[in-house]
């Protein structure tokens, strides 16, 4: 037997000892990381230092904690808290927490559910490069979804449900080659969906319900593996989306769809659940939906479906729930739906059906309603053809007559004008602002707003008004309709033919420009629609006849009837004062509106010079910003004709200017917040400085001192922790140094915190010593 060299034996022994030492060090590092996570989350001592280096891999799995290892490395970590968990204390740092997490580089599955985590999700979480599943459901994450996630090439499941993520979904979402599940339900995401979603070829589940998305759903027919699509409770529409045929669940409820159901839906043979309720779908109801081979749940209630049902229609035997209520259906309820089974639910009230015992309208009701929404009842082909010919003849005759009358009127007015006026008078023209994008905007994508589409928020589509319409609405701009005049023109109140009220701003042009010079401004204005903005409904150009240059521009806005915020805060009306909870809600609304102005259009709308008198309240006391820094309203109209440069936004001085203007808007918001807290007008910078110093002093004092500073009408109904939080964020907004002022993300978090603890207290909750609401029943979640 060969003799082993002593040197070789020594080398082998050194390698073995080094491997054992390295394994122990690695285990020790992972154990220490788990202990740090435990402390950061205030978790019970499920991990104990009495365990040796590798015992954490053998912890008994539970509903709250599961640790799974492979080759002594932690590959799965599941931490699940109680439902509706309160926020972690204010000294919690999400950045430190994620910095700790990335010390587990072998993690493939990470579940952090209902733990009270708050703050923007740090992009450094992408350092967990092996991550395949990330689930952060039911926390308080806010801000945009970090782009750094796109580097996780192995990610297969991303679940962000029930948080406060905001902003649009970006094109980089298509960079996940293996993503099969993406769910971001119950957040504050907005804008239209990017077309790049169609590139997620592996996607099986897409959940985006309960957000603020709007506009057309992109073509998803290329997602051949998509099985679950949940888009409910948004503002999508009006067309039914193009989808693949392997869908199992399709939820489009509570949107703004106004089309018919395409025929291909009847070939979705794997479809088990279909919910189209609370829309404005029109056209005949497709009976084949009842007999789809896999269908078990069908809800088409609260639409405008028409057509006749027959008793002999067939249904899938597994169909357990059907809701046809509140449509315009006639005929007889199919016999297959008249089941006595306790497991099945069939609702069909508020139609015009002749059978069944649920409340029905008379048949003429459905016929009249069908005509009202432009749905013509079925007729024979011969009758339809004859009516079409007759209609075309009538329309042609009317059109020809209108053209002839218009030509005569134009010639007469032109001749009369040349005789009586030295300067050519103005005339109204209809320069259409397209509902899409101009070629200029398409060539300069930075200036295309991706955050608003027409028809959002229940407002009518942006359109061009004629001068005759506006004159009729205001009784020729009678003084009784005059609302006031500012640096941006005169304001009038008008009533349109449909009975709706509008506010009309009249701008007199100081220099000569053609309508085309204004169109890029109009294209941007029509995109600025938000719950907390007084949104534009349309415009009208008035031009001189001789050179067609614009003499006046009329901007038509929604009319907000309930007065200014100041009239509800500091003008001394005893029966017209907002409660503390309503003041916090108004502050949240204003902050959301400003944030949208800065992020809803590129470049953002900054330096809005907001005052409390610029905030209006609607009939539901929802705060709306009525005056913001639209480029079209700038005093220096010489700049209107200049093109928009596509190269300047990347320069450093532009970035610095935007930060400066952002800080200016934060300061203006702080002044509004100060008046809401004090309950009396803030009329000068000197007074503002004195009041800010007083707030600064009482923040560190006791409850009584703080209440002495607040509006007497609310000081007995506000929780001290809520009041203190409002005072703190107000003082920070008013900081003399711009760099020390908070961002609007920070402002919104603090306002939401103030709202939560106030609501919890009003519902009988108690507060812990660190200010976090705690109760056996847990406080309510934060919502906008």
Secondary structure, 3 states (H helix, E strand, C coil): CCCCCHHHHHHHHHHHHHHHHHHHHHHHHHHHHHHHHHHHCCCCCCCCCCCCCCHHHHCCCCCCEEEEEECCEEEEEEEECCCCCCCCCCCCCHHHHHHHHCCCCCCCEEEEECCCCEEECCHHHHHCCCCCEEECCCCEEEECCCHHHHHCCCCCEEECCCCEEEECCCHHHHHCCCCCEEECCCCEEEECCCHHHHHCCCCCEEECCCCEEEECCCCCCCCCCCCEEECCCCEECCCCCCCCCCCCEEECCCCCCCCCCCHHHHHCCCCCEEECCCCCCEEECCHHHHHCCCCCEEECCCCEEECEECCCCCCCCCCCEEECCCCCCEECCCHHHCCCCCCCEEECCCCEECCCCCCCCCHHHHHHHHHHCCCCCCCCHHHHHHHHHHHHHHHHHHHHHHHHHHHHHHHHHHHHHHHHCCCCCEEEECCCCCCCCCHHHHHCHHHCCCCCCCCHHHCCCCEECCHHHHHHHCCCCCHHHEEEEECCEEEEEEECCCCCEEEEEEEECCCCCCHHHHHHHHHHHCCCCCCCECCEEEEEEEEECCCCCEEEEEEEEECCCCCEHHHHHCCCCCCCCCCHHHHHHHHHHHHHHHHHHHHCCCCCCCCCCCCHHHEEECCCCCEEECCCCCHHHCCCHHHHHCCCCCCHHHCHHHHHHHHHHHHHHHHHHHHHHHHHHHCCCCCCHHHHHHHHHHHHHHHCCCHHHHHCCCCCCCCCCCCHHHHHHHHHHHHHHCCCCHHHCCCHHHHHHHHHHHHHHHHHHHCCCEECCCCCEECCCCCCCCCC
